[in-house]
Amino acid sequence: MPVDITWWGHATCTVRDSGVRVLTDPLFARRFAHLRRRRGAVPPPEAAEADVVLVSHLHADHLHLPSLARLAPGTRLVVPRGARRAVPGLARLAGSLGLVVAEVLPGEEVRVREDVRVRAVSAAHDGRRLPLGPRQAPALGYVVEGAARTYFAGDTGLFATMAEEVGPVDVALLPVGGWGPYLGPGHLDAERAARALALLAPAAAVPVHYGTYWPIGMDAVRPHEFHAPGEEFARRARRLAPKVTVRVPAHGERVRLP
């Protein structure tokens, strides 16, 4: 059975597998902090409908409390171990909405339904809530295992054991950019994401984490780094991983893979 992927922008996707809706890193804001949404409409209310929500790490563009507040009461939420301690607002929100929170480390699993489970894997990324905050929770990726195996990388750089930890997958959702003109360590750009794709060797891939948010007042600063990473990833993937089908959806577009 194929898996459906809807890309809502940035790292926010809905993965539909075996009738289960998995939402990744929900970010539904038009503007937050110094960032403004420059492409794609703010996702509609149905984007927040999910059976389980995966949060990859504590950065505010991945663990966004106002977006999590749009979840239905009782929604299951999977976060890195230590997230509630590191982000007290998350604990308060979970309590007020009755969210069913599971805190996980790499290698641990959460069973969503008898035939669908989520496995946490490592990510090479600084997962602290604030740039100078304590390291209270790791950054993670996740593998959704149902009729298909879908890897959501979260935010990560390349690391030596990536393919070994992730294991065989059918679909890879890989970050290929960022929200500013420069990418620091612990990120994939289009080239590095294509190299990761060659290591992972899935049947299909979708680029994410680009082309949505950009710092206010920087519209003219290196705009190609905002618009180009998705297609650049597809171009580099044709050279480095020619057997992989790459789909580059528009914001809000739903694609069926593999």
Order of alpha helices (4+ residues) and beta strands (2+ residues): beta-beta-beta-beta-beta-beta-alpha-beta-alpha-alpha-beta-beta-beta-beta-beta-alpha-beta-alpha-beta-beta-alpha-alpha-beta-beta
